[in-house]
Amino acid sequence: MINPDNKIKMNKIMNAINEVKMLAAQKGLTLTYLAEYLSKHTNKKYSLDSLSKKLRANTIRYSEMNFSYSQLTSTTY
């Protein structure tokens, strides 16, 4: 039996992943592009795999998420 608290937590994580993917798709961007953009502008190494794992594990930092969100919602990239 699934613990209801775990189910709620998983829904929140999946919503974050889906929101990032949705925003990227609306801009015509890929998560690969976003990982490359983060690498270039934060001086940290990101790959599609590492970014996806951080999103799924909910271990992405607020600053990383905020930077990603600002990139995905800006009119220029």
C-alpha atoms as one frame of an Amber mdcrd trajectory, in Angstrom:
protein
   0.000   0.000   0.000   1.298   3.461  -0.922   1.720   5.915   1.908  -0.544
   8.950   1.171   2.245  11.357   2.184   4.594   9.771  -0.369   1.923  10.048
  -3.033   1.482  13.781  -2.348   5.254  14.296  -2.428   5.530  12.420  -5.739
   2.719  14.527  -7.222   4.568  17.725  -6.279   7.808  16.438  -7.804   6.055
  15.339 -10.978   4.338  18.722 -11.189   7.721  20.490 -11.013   9.172  18.240
 -13.712   6.117  18.687 -15.899   6.114  22.454 -15.400   9.761  22.745 -16.477
   9.089  20.531 -19.501   5.934  22.485 -20.363   7.714  25.850 -20.155  10.605
  24.516 -22.237   8.223  23.180 -24.886   6.340  26.480 -25.030   9.630  28.231
 -25.762  10.692  25.573 -28.244  13.578  24.586 -25.982  14.741  21.201 -24.813
  15.982  20.109 -21.414  19.318  19.461 -23.134  19.466  23.136 -24.145  18.499
  24.176 -20.631  21.271  21.979 -19.158  23.800  23.522 -21.565  22.536  27.014
 -20.737  22.868  26.350 -17.010  26.397  25.004 -17.529  27.421  28.075 -19.486
  25.912  30.635 -17.129  26.578  29.067 -13.731  30.062  27.621 -14.261  28.755
  24.225 -13.108  28.585  21.099 -15.238  25.050  20.081 -16.223  23.910  17.396
 -18.602  20.452  16.261 -19.584  20.877  13.265 -17.299  22.045  15.270 -14.283
  19.307  17.888 -14.707  16.625  15.212 -15.092  17.884  13.366 -12.017  17.857
  16.560  -9.965  14.293  17.287 -11.040  13.089  13.735 -10.329  14.886  13.514
  -6.973  13.751  17.029  -6.046  17.360  17.954  -5.243  17.628  20.929  -7.547
  18.516  24.066  -5.632  16.180  27.027  -5.470  18.782  29.209  -7.196  19.074
  26.675 -10.044  15.311  26.441 -10.383  14.920  30.218 -10.239  17.610  30.684
 -12.897  15.972  28.016 -15.069  12.547  29.584 -14.621  13.823  33.035 -15.545
  15.409  31.563 -18.678  12.236  29.712 -19.643   9.964  32.714 -19.098  12.189
  35.365 -20.684  11.430  36.595 -24.171  15.021  36.218 -25.331  17.451  33.363
 -25.021
